[in-house]
């Protein structure tokens, strides 16, 4: 079988303009939530990435008609969708679990294969289960599937999450909008993607209060209607371009980037020596010279996003000084450190801490992406490595970054795709 890898010749200074498309972590959840209303829902500013195609296939299996045109996806949902999401699709993408809440709320039953996706930690579904049971459903694992039923419908309740899980907040929010009575979700996730989902549901006729806070209040309605919604820009892709500018001593204007969604990462880059300015429709990030090292601890929003942790470790690998990066969200995020060490990075991992001593330049070598963000972090490291870096398993990167190699090349990098057996 043929596969692709990225071939990177290090040493380029990135300069120019990029445009950020819709957020992967939002668009996929919006597509799943379309199941809540019969009829045609339209979602705009959808990124052209592999995961969108997988979600479209999953919704098609559930009986929907999905049409993709440029950056627009229309989803025509039948009166009674199917309720089984099979393993062959769900194993490819973690976001598949987001059909669970809508199906239980709308159909009264869901059978969803335990999801796959990125290898970044356990990410159990306990919070999803407990919340659905609190809403009156039964939920259990059987033969590799999550089976949840609520034949008489869901009933509003008070839910307290032990951790502000984004996935659990989204699933419970999409379940509660059709529950009888009022539901509260305490310690809810506050990520911009959750807010975007909430606004989407309100556009369908849901009654939700507290978006962007730690407490959501949902007043259940009997029916939702199709809607037309534009996805928010991708803050992780925005952040990745910002780190790329700083690492390469470059100057990138990021059209569509929202600084308000990245306050802490941009503050960290400024402390590394970057010049960050607002533009009429985005942000500009410029760097002169070698960056200073920065200490970071990942936390749920508005803390430093775990999805940018590989980028900050890559930056610290070539920064002046020593740094500590602490991972508080996904215990498996440090898996890619071994690959970065192959490029000459000086990193020591102890539990959920990584100690990095910066060196002036890394050394190109073959490495492999273990997940979407690790792959992007390795590509950035390849840009500041002497010689050639080959990033294998680049399909991971394509799941989250539209035309990443091509965009880098347009900014002046020598990055190409290669087909390998």
TAGILIN-V772965 format. One record per residue. N is the residue number from 1. RES is the residue in one letter. PHI is phi as a letter, one per 40 degrees, with the letter a starting at -180 (999 if undefined). Layout:
N|RES|PHI / N|RES|PHI
This chain:
1|X|999 / 2|X|c / 3|X|b / 4|X|b / 5|X|a / 6|X|c / 7|X|b / 8|X|b / 9|X|c / 10|X|c / 11|X|h / 12|X|c / 13|X|b / 14|X|c / 15|X|a / 16|X|i / 17|X|b / 18|X|b / 19|X|b / 20|X|c / 21|X|c / 22|X|c / 23|X|c / 24|X|d / 25|X|c / 26|X|c / 27|X|d / 28|X|c / 29|X|c / 30|X|c / 31|X|c / 32|X|c / 33|X|c / 34|X|d / 35|X|c / 36|X|c / 37|X|b / 38|X|c / 39|X|h / 40|X|c / 41|X|b / 42|X|b / 43|X|b / 44|X|b / 45|X|f / 46|X|c / 47|X|c / 48|X|c / 49|X|b / 50|X|c / 51|X|c / 52|X|c / 53|X|c / 54|X|c / 55|X|c / 56|X|c / 57|X|c / 58|X|c / 59|X|c / 60|X|c / 61|X|c / 62|X|c / 63|X|h / 64|X|c / 65|X|b / 66|X|b / 67|X|b / 68|X|b / 69|X|b / 70|X|f / 71|X|b / 72|X|b / 73|X|b / 74|X|b / 75|X|b / 76|X|c / 77|X|c / 78|X|c / 79|X|c / 80|X|b / 81|X|c / 82|X|c / 83|X|b / 84|X|b / 85|X|b / 86|X|c / 87|X|c / 88|X|c / 89|X|c / 90|X|c / 91|X|c / 92|X|c / 93|X|a / 94|X|c / 95|X|c / 96|X|d / 97|X|c / 98|X|c / 99|X|c / 100|X|c / 101|X|c / 102|X|d / 103|X|c / 104|X|c / 105|X|c / 106|X|c / 107|X|b / 108|X|g / 109|X|a / 110|X|a / 111|X|b / 112|X|b / 113|X|d / 114|X|d / 115|X|c / 116|X|b / 117|X|h / 118|X|c / 119|X|c / 120|X|b / 121|X|i / 122|X|c / 123|X|f / 124|X|c / 125|X|b / 126|X|d / 127|X|c / 128|X|c / 129|X|d / 130|X|d / 131|X|c / 132|X|c / 133|X|c / 134|X|c / 135|X|c / 136|X|h / 137|X|c / 138|X|b / 139|X|a / 140|X|a / 141|X|c / 142|X|a / 143|X|f / 144|X|g / 145|X|b / 146|X|c / 147|X|b / 148|X|b / 149|X|b / 150|X|a / 151|X|c / 152|X|b / 153|X|g / 154|X|c / 155|X|b / 156|X|d / 157|X|a / 158|X|c / 159|X|b / 160|X|b / 161|X|c / 162|X|c / 163|X|a / 164|X|c / 165|X|c / 166|X|c / 167|X|c / 168|X|c / 169|X|d / 170|X|c / 171|X|c / 172|X|c / 173|X|c / 174|X|c / 175|X|c / 176|X|c / 177|X|c / 178|X|b / 179|X|c / 180|X|c / 181|X|g / 182|X|b / 183|X|b / 184|X|b / 185|X|b / 186|X|c / 187|X|g / 188|X|c / 189|X|c / 190|X|b / 191|X|d / 192|X|d / 193|X|c / 194|X|c / 195|X|c / 196|X|c / 197|X|c / 198|X|c / 199|X|c / 200|X|d / 201|X|c / 202|X|c / 203|X|c / 204|X|c / 205|X|h / 206|X|c / 207|X|b / 208|X|b / 209|X|b / 210|X|g / 211|X|d / 212|X|g / 213|X|b / 214|X|c / 215|X|b / 216|X|b / 217|X|b / 218|X|b / 219|X|c / 220|X|c / 221|X|b / 222|X|c / 223|X|a / 224|X|b / 225|X|b / 226|X|d / 227|X|a / 228|X|b / 229|X|b / 230|X|b / 231|X|c / 232|X|c / 233|X|c / 234|X|c / 235|X|c / 236|X|c / 237|X|c / 238|X|d / 239|X|c / 240|X|c / 241|X|c / 242|X|c / 243|X|c / 244|X|c / 245|X|c / 246|X|c / 247|X|c / 248|X|c / 249|X|g / 250|X|b / 251|X|a / 252|X|b / 253|X|c / 254|X|b / 255|X|c / 256|X|g / 257|X|c / 258|X|b / 259|X|c / 260|X|c / 261|X|c / 262|X|b / 263|X|d / 264|X|c / 265|X|d / 266|X|c / 267|X|c / 268|X|c / 269|X|c / 270|X|c / 271|X|c / 272|X|c / 273|X|h / 274|X|c / 275|X|b / 276|X|b / 277|X|b / 278|X|c / 279|X|b / 280|X|d / 281|X|b / 282|X|i / 283|X|b / 284|X|b / 285|X|b / 286|X|b / 287|X|b / 288|X|b / 289|X|g / 290|X|c / 291|X|c / 292|X|c / 293|X|c / 294|X|b / 295|X|c / 296|X|a / 297|X|b / 298|X|c / 299|X|a / 300|X|d / 301|X|d / 302|X|c / 303|X|c / 304|X|c / 305|X|c / 306|X|c / 307|X|c / 308|X|b / 309|X|c / 310|X|c / 311|X|c / 312|X|c / 313|X|c / 314|X|c / 315|X|c / 316|X|c / 317|X|c / 318|X|b / 319|X|c / 320|X|c / 321|X|h / 322|X|b / 323|X|a / 324|X|b / 325|X|b / 326|X|b / 327|X|b / 328|X|b / 329|X|b / 330|X|b / 331|X|c / 332|X|c / 333|X|c / 334|X|c / 335|X|d / 336|X|c / 337|X|d / 338|X|d / 339|X|c / 340|X|c / 341|X|c / 342|X|c / 343|X|c / 344|X|h / 345|X|c / 346|X|b / 347|X|b / 348|X|b / 349|X|b / 350|X|b / 351|X|g / 352|X|b / 353|X|b / 354|X|b / 355|X|b / 356|X|b / 357|X|b / 358|X|c / 359|X|b / 360|X|c / 361|X|a / 362|X|c / 363|X|b / 364|X|d / 365|X|a / 366|X|c / 367|X|b / 368|X|b / 369|X|c / 370|X|b / 371|X|a / 372|X|d / 373|X|c / 374|X|c / 375|X|c / 376|X|c / 377|X|c / 378|X|c / 379|X|c / 380|X|c / 381|X|c / 382|X|c / 383|X|c / 384|X|b / 385|X|b / 386|X|c / 387|X|g / 388|X|b / 389|X|b / 390|X|b / 391|X|b / 392|X|c / 393|X|f / 394|X|c / 395|X|d / 396|X|d / 397|X|c / 398|X|c / 399|X|c / 400|X|b / 401|X|b / 402|X|c / 403|X|f / 404|X|c / 405|X|c / 406|X|c / 407|X|c / 408|X|c / 409|X|c / 410|X|c / 411|X|c / 412|X|h / 413|X|c / 414|X|c / 415|X|b / 416|X|b / 417|X|c / 418|X|b / 419|X|c / 420|X|b / 421|X|c
